């Protein structure tokens, strides 16, 4: 039987979005966010803003991991999203409190 080819591996290797640092998704949330920010800011091949490229790559990783992503890693990824927003000054508007 022929080996399966992973299109997601090809996207990570040849994507125009970013050139990622090795093992970028192995660390903590702040480390992931800083690494993605560095990669996005340095990239000359990206087609959108650095913030959108970095967030896109983070979301891509989360979606490809799917059910195999443990609750702990899911929290780390969500923390990385919050940190990435903070680093780029894109914090979401606060919702008004219900009375």
N, C-alpha and C positions, 0 to 999 in steps of 0.2 A: 504494500500500500504506500502511496506517495505521502511524503510528509506534508502536513498542513502548513500553509503560509499565513503568517499573522500580519494582516494589513496594518494593525495598530503599531507593530514594531517598525514597519516601513515608514509610517507617519512620523514616529519619534525620530527616526534617523534622517529623513529627508524633508521634513516639513519646512515650509518657508516661514513659519511662525518664529521659532527660536532655535538656537544652538544651546542645548541644555548641558549643564555641568554633570559629570558622572555622579550617580547615586543621589540625585537631587531630592527624590521623594523618600529617602531613608531616614532623614533627621526629624527634628521637632518642627512645630508650626512656624516659629520665627525663622529658623534656618531655611526652611523650604521657601518662605516668602522672600527672604533676602536674596536667595540664589536665583529665584525666578525674576526678581526685579533686576539683578545684575545682568542676567541673560537677555532680558527684554530691552534694557537700556543700551546694551552693546550691539545688539543685532542690527544688521543693515539689510536683512532680507525680509523683515516683517512687513506686512501690508497694512497694518492698522497701528493704533497707538500702543506704546509699551505696556500700559495697564491692561488693555484689552487682550493683547497677545499673551501676557503672563497669566491672566485669569482664564483665558481660553485653554492654555496648556494644563492648568491645574484642574479645570473641569473635565478636560479630556481624560486625564489620569484617573480621576474619580469615577467617571462613567465606564471606563474600560475595566477597572477593577471590579465593579459591580458587586455581586453578592459575596465575592471573596474578600472584600474589604471589611476587616473587623470593626467593631464598634469603637475601639480605641483609636485605630487609624483614621476612621471617619471623623472623630473629634479633632484629631491632629489636622486633617485636611480642612475641616471647617474653620479651625483656628488660623490656618495659613491663609484662607480667604479673607478673614477679618484683618489679619496683619497686613496683607497685600493692599487691601483698601486703605488702611491707615497709612502705609508707606507712600501711597500715591495721593493721599488727601481726598479720597473718594468715599468717605464714611457715609453710610445711608442716613437719610433723614430720620429723626426720631419720631415715633408714632405718638400722637397725643394720648394722654392717660384717660381711661374711662372713669367716669364719676359714679 
